[in-house]
Amino acid sequence: MTDRDAPSQCKRWLSEKNHCLRLGLRLSTPAGGRQLPLLNLIHAQDSAMSETQAPLRACNRLLAALPTEVHQRLQPALAPVTLARLQPLYPVGGPIAHVYFPAQASISLVAKVKAGATLEVGLVGQEGMVGLPVLLGGTSHNQQAVVLVAGKAWRLPAEPLLTEFYRGEALHGLLLRYVQARLTQTTQIGVCNRFHTIEARLARWLLSVSDCLAADTFSLTHEFISQRLGVRRAAVTTAAGMLNRAGLISYSRGHITLLDRAGLEAFACECYGVVRQALTAVTSVP
């Protein structure tokens, strides 16, 4: 499965405008008005999975990569949630009671210094999971995890995740590969911030957000982007203007659209390709 396969499965079922947002509405109001058991919301125990259930699992690539038996053990504890923009998932140093698997949302991991300046050190979307410290024996996050783009996600208590992880089966290998990819992402962000121009960094970041959402249009202000890149707002405005004039993106009143993805990838620094390759490899292993 490639990094675009799972979102494509989801898009075939959803309307172009509603994407994964319709999932919660349809699944929470089944025929007859009765609430379906959560067991049936994710993956039927037999092979006759309804078409309303399959896309929900497919919207997160880690969940989509799990064998049926692993998914069945986890699904009683999985809960669909809607994440609001700027919602903090974990305060710095706060406990990690749950992990999150974004389905149609993007989560920014942000480091902050005493003077108040911030810098994004990680970005999580449909390809991943938020709450990795619990896998490494940690109980808190050193960075703030905040919702960048609102949308749907799956929430799972840390305890059942760890129970399945320590079985040493499919989930164990999958999440270890994901940890490696996230280490690559964090390292590459540091390299990018030190050596590359703001224009190339902005191109890399916009492509990454697009990958997280499997969408080429999203809403973000220059002020918000500047906080993620650790630069002044004026620098983002100048860089975005250059990308706009080159026909690579359009930007109007906080709405960003990637017009020429191939051109934007060519313009971005090599960091985008390095991180994308690392994330793609997580679910590419047989």
Protein Blocks (a to p, Z undefined) as FASTA:
>chain_A
ZZklmmmmmmmmpcfklmmmmmmmmmmmcghhiacdfklmmocfblkdcfklmmmmmmpm
klmmpcfklmmmmmmmpccddddehiafbdghiacfbccddfbbccddddddfkopacdf
bdcdfklcehklmmnopabdfbdcddfbgcddddddfklmmmmmmnopmklmmmmmmmmm
mmmmmmmmmmmmmmmcfklmmmmmmmmmmmmnopabdcddfklmmmmnopafklmmmmmm
mmmmnopacceehiacdfblmlmmmmpcfklmmmmmmmmmmmmpZZ
